Amino acid sequence: MTTYDFTVNTRQDAARLIPAYEKILLEVLDALLERYERDPDYPFIDTKLNIITGKDHYPASPENFFKGKEVIYAWIQGRALESLAGHAVWLKSCSLLTPDDAASRIVRIEKIMREVIDSMEDIRTRNHGRMFFTFSRSGEPLETHQGLLRVLPRIPDGSNFSDLFYSKGLLCAAAYLKLETKTAEAEHYFLRVVNDIRNRRFTTDQQSFDPKNPVTAVAGKHLQGPFMIALSGIAEAAAVTGRKAWLQQGREFMEYIFKFHINFGERPELLQYDFWEAVDSSGNPWDENGVILCDPGHALEFAGLSLKCLLQMRTVPEFAGFAERCRSFYPELIEHCFRQGFNAQAGGICKSYDLKARRPVNTDMPWWSLPETIRAAAEMLEFAPESTSAMLKIIEQCSAAFLGKFVNPAVHSMAYQTRGADGKPVDVIPATPDADPGYHTGLSIIAFLHILSRLED
């Protein structure tokens, strides 16, 4: 395995990591392109492989039918569209490629994005403008029932996570491809999802593959996740359209999370800047059998995605005061949530933490929280330069864990989906059995690289 010097005391030290990250981004991207192109009859992104063994999940055995090519995960396809658009922009600045090599990859990416949009829009049309967690190749929504997938007669009313991931992915891809009609349609679709989140007409459609990570909707339990994930799309919509109304929406969602999910001292039984996943219908932290759960990775992801909005807001006069207020506490928020969840010995961030007992509950460490944290820390280098020293230390620790312990060079430099508290990879599915299509990993690291290039200037 390649060895790196992870010491990051200055921005120049961080810049030394650029070639390592660029190499990983390229290897993952090339795998995505090659896996798509090897099967012309399969117009979907194919990340159906085991990152521990490198083997494809297909042909799937009867007990692993949900891993095969007949099951399409809307989360993956939506994330892939957003990822591919982001990679296409980044390739032009990749120091490891000649202009011709970058251009040839961009041509392939654009072809794939168009075909995946066509395939997924066919599915959405069949389902009256909606998406769902799992589909058959022919576009029938599928739900888990007694260990089997069965056809869902009708997607429940109110938007879900698949609508959220796909609408913002469609917006990014269509805008990149300059498909004006489809971009406007995607913006309208995404706005509908945002309004459903605001009006509590949003429900999770995720189906759990990990007993330690329960995701079933519970009456009266309201998650911060939809608000947090929407901030990513809101930032993109603001950038694509130039409409300040999107930044106002971002401010509203951030204020909601500040009020209901972060402790600014109102709850003396918890620590300052504690961040909890869910609230009850009265707006109090969701307390289940004496446990108030935090997902430290989600807290750090919120910081990174909200900073995408804040970096735009700080240059707009009507939002400058709000951005400055956030600047006053974001460094401490990020440091607190990182210290709370980071397992320094094993190298990773635990999946869940009990804010009352002050200990991890689920000690498994998913891969995605590390690059999401790197993005948040990098954004802080721009947003609050006075926090540079602390943020560089976080980048150092996350990079050492991610590059040194999660990335598997033998399997396209993709990251193990999950490692246990003992540091060993475990065959646990965080969300879908399909591997990350360069979304958490790629887009987070690309943001990091873009920021480093701007700071060098």
Residue pairs with C-beta under 8 A, 6 or more apart in sequence:
1 404
1 409
2 20
2 409
4 17
4 20
4 399
4 400
4 403
4 404
5 16
6 17
6 396
6 399
6 400
6 403
6 404
7 13
7 396
8 14
8 17
8 392
8 393
8 395
8 396
8 399
9 392
10 392
11 381
11 388
11 392
11 452
11 455
11 456
13 392
13 396
14 392
14 395
14 452
15 452
15 456
17 399
17 403
18 95
18 449
18 452
19 95
19 96
20 403
21 403
21 445
21 448
21 449
22 94
22 95
22 96
22 449
23 96
23 413
24 403
24 407
24 413
24 441
24 445
25 87
25 90
25 94
25 438
25 442
25 445
25 446
26 94
26 96
26 97
27 412
27 413
28 412
28 413
28 414
28 438
28 441
28 442
29 87
29 105
29 438
29 442
30 105
30 412
31 412
31 414
32 45
32 47
32 80
32 84
32 437
32 438
33 105
33 108
33 109
33 112
35 46
35 47
35 49
36 42
36 45
36 46
36 112
37 108
37 112
39 46
42 69
43 115
43 116
43 118
43 119
44 72
44 77
44 116
44 119
44 120
44 137
45 76
45 77
45 80
45 112
45 116
45 437
46 69
47 76
47 80
47 434
47 435
47 436
47 437
48 56
48 57
48 58
48 67
48 68
48 69
48 433
48 434
48 435
49 55
49 56
49 57
49 411
49 435
50 56
50 57
50 427
51 408
51 411
51 414
51 415
51 416
51 417
51 425
51 435
52 408
52 411
52 416
52 425
52 427
53 411
54 408
54 410
54 411
57 64
57 67
57 68
57 433
58 67
58 68
58 69
59 68
60 66
60 67
60 68
60 69
60 70
65 71
65 149
66 134
66 149
66 209
66 433
67 433
69 137
70 136
70 137
71 134
71 135
71 136
71 142
71 149
72 123
72 134
72 135
72 136
72 137
73 133
73 134
73 432
73 434
74 120
74 123
74 131
74 132
74 133
74 134
74 135
74 162
74 165
74 166
75 133
75 161
75 162
75 165
75 206
75 431
75 432
76 432
76 434
76 437
77 116
77 119
77 120
77 166
77 169
78 120
78 131
78 162
78 165
78 166
78 167
78 168
78 169
78 170
79 165
79 169
79 436
79 437
79 439
80 116
80 169
80 437
80 438
80 439
81 113
81 116
81 117
81 120
81 166
81 169
81 170
81 172
81 173
82 168
82 169
82 172
82 173
82 236
82 439
82 443
83 169
83 437
83 438
83 439
83 442
83 443
84 109
84 112
84 113
84 173
84 437
84 438
85 113
85 172
85 173
85 175
85 176
86 172
86 438
86 442
86 443
86 446
87 109
87 438
87 442
87 446
88 105
88 106
88 109
88 110
88 113
88 176
89 176
89 446
90 446
90 449
90 450
91 97
91 102
91 105
91 106
91 109
92 102
92 106
93 449
93 450
93 453
94 102
97 105
110 177
113 173
113 176
113 177
114 177
116 173
117 170
117 173
117 174
117 179
117 182
120 131
120 166
120 170
121 170
122 139
123 131
123 135
123 139
124 130
124 131
124 166
126 139
127 139
127 141
127 155
128 155
129 189
130 155
130 163
131 155
131 160
131 162
131 163
131 165
131 166
131 167
132 141
132 142
132 152
132 155
132 160
132 162
132 205
133 160
133 161
133 162
133 205
133 206
133 207
134 141
134 142
134 143
134 149
134 207
135 141
135 142
136 142
136 151
140 151
140 152
141 151
141 152
141 155
142 149
142 150
142 151
142 152
143 149
143 150
143 152
143 207
144 207
155 205
156 203
156 205
157 201
158 196
158 201
158 202
158 203
159 192
159 193
159 196
159 197
159 201
159 202
159 203
160 202
160 203
160 204
160 205
161 204
161 205
161 206
161 225
161 226
161 229
162 205
163 189
163 192
163 193
164 190
164 193
164 197
164 202
164 226
164 229
164 230
164 233
165 229
167 186
167 189
167 190
167 192
167 193
167 233
168 190
168 230
168 232
168 233
168 236
168 237
170 182
170 186
170 189
170 190
171 183
171 186
171 187
171 189
171 190
171 233
171 236
171 237
171 240
172 236
172 240
174 182
174 183
174 185
174 186
175 183
175 186
175 236
175 240
183 240
187 237
187 240
187 241
190 233
190 237
193 202
193 230
194 230
194 233
194 234
194 249
195 201
196 202
197 226
197 227
197 230
197 253
198 252
198 253
200 222
202 226
203 217
204 215
204 216
204 217
204 223
204 225
206 215
206 431
207 215
208 214
208 215
208 216
209 429
209 431
209 432
209 433
210 428
210 429
210 430
212 351
212 362
212 364
212 428
213 351
213 352
213 362
213 430
220 280
220 281
221 278
221 279
221 280
221 286
222 278
222 279
222 280
222 281
222 286
223 277
223 278
224 257
224 260
224 261
224 276
224 277
224 278
224 279
224 298
224 302
225 277
225 298
227 253
227 256
227 257
228 253
228 257
228 298
228 301
228 302
228 305
228 306
229 305
230 253
231 250
231 253
231 254
231 302
231 305
231 306
231 308
231 309
232 305
232 308
234 246
234 247
234 249
234 250
234 253
234 309
235 246
235 250
235 305
235 308
235 309
235 312
236 308
237 243
237 246
238 244
238 246
238 247
238 250
238 309
238 312
239 312
244 316
244 318
247 309
247 312
247 313
247 316
247 319
248 319
250 306
250 309
250 313
251 309
251 313
251 319
251 322
254 306
254 309
254 326
257 302
257 306
258 264
259 283
260 279
260 283
261 275
261 276
261 277
261 279
262 273
262 274
262 275
262 333
263 270
263 271
263 272
263 273
263 274
263 275
264 272
264 273
264 329
265 272
267 274
267 285
269 356
270 285
270 292
270 355
270 356
271 336
271 355
272 332
272 336
273 329
273 332
273 333
273 336
273 337
274 294
274 336
274 355
275 294
275 296
275 298
275 299
275 302
275 333
275 337
276 285
276 286
276 292
276 293
276 294
276 355
277 286
277 293
277 294
277 295
277 298
277 352
278 285
278 286
278 293
279 285
279 286
280 286
280 287
285 292
285 355
286 292
286 293
287 356
290 356
291 354
291 356
291 357
291 361
292 354
292 355
292 356
293 352
293 353
293 354
293 355
293 361
294 337
294 340
294 341
294 352
294 353
294 354
294 355
295 351
295 352
295 353
296 337
296 338
296 340
296 341
296 342
296 349
296 350
296 353
296 369
297 341
297 349
297 351
297 366
297 368
297 369
297 372
297 373
298 369
299 333
299 337
299 341
300 334
300 337
300 338
300 341
300 349
300 369
300 372
300 373
300 376
301 368
301 369
301 372
301 373
301 376
303 330
303 333
303 334
303 337
303 376
304 372
304 373
304 375
304 376
304 379
304 444
304 447
306 326
307 330
307 376
307 379
307 380
307 383
308 379
308 447
310 323
310 326
310 327
310 383
311 379
311 382
311 383
313 319
313 320
313 322
313 323
314 320
314 323
314 324
314 383
323 383
327 383
327 384
330 380
330 383
330 384
330 387
331 380
331 384
331 386
331 387
331 390
331 391
334 373
334 376
334 377
334 380
334 391
334 394
335 390
335 394
338 349
338 373
338 394
340 353
341 349
341 350
341 353
341 360
341 369
342 348
342 349
342 397
343 349
343 350
343 360
343 363
343 365
343 421
344 397
345 423
346 365
346 405
346 419
346 420
346 421
346 422
346 423
347 365
347 400
347 401
347 404
347 405
347 406
347 423
348 365
348 366
348 369
348 370
348 401
348 405
348 406
348 419
348 423
349 365
349 366
349 369
349 370
349 373
350 360
350 361
350 362
350 363
350 364
350 365
350 421
351 361
351 362
351 363
351 364
351 365
351 366
351 430
352 360
352 361
352 362
353 359
353 360
353 361
354 360
354 361
360 421
363 420
363 421
364 418
364 419
364 420
364 421
364 426
364 428
365 418
365 419
365 420
365 421
366 417
366 418
366 430
367 402
367 406
367 415
367 416
367 417
367 418
367 419
367 436
367 440
367 441
368 430
368 436
368 440
368 441
370 398
370 401
370 402
370 406
371 398
371 402
371 440
371 441
371 444
371 445
371 448
372 440
372 444
373 394
373 398
374 394
374 395
374 398
374 399
374 402
374 444
374 445
374 448
375 443
375 444
375 445
375 447
375 448
377 391
377 392
377 394
377 395
377 398
378 391
378 395
378 447
378 448
378 451
378 452
379 447
379 451
380 387
380 388
380 391
381 387
381 388
381 391
381 392
381 451
381 455
382 451
382 454
382 455
395 448
402 415
405 419
405 423
406 415
406 416
406 419
407 413
407 414
407 415
408 414
408 415
408 416
408 425
414 435
414 436
414 441
415 436
415 441
416 425
417 428
417 429
417 430
417 435
417 436
418 425
418 426
418 427
418 428
418 429
418 430
419 425
419 426
420 426
436 442
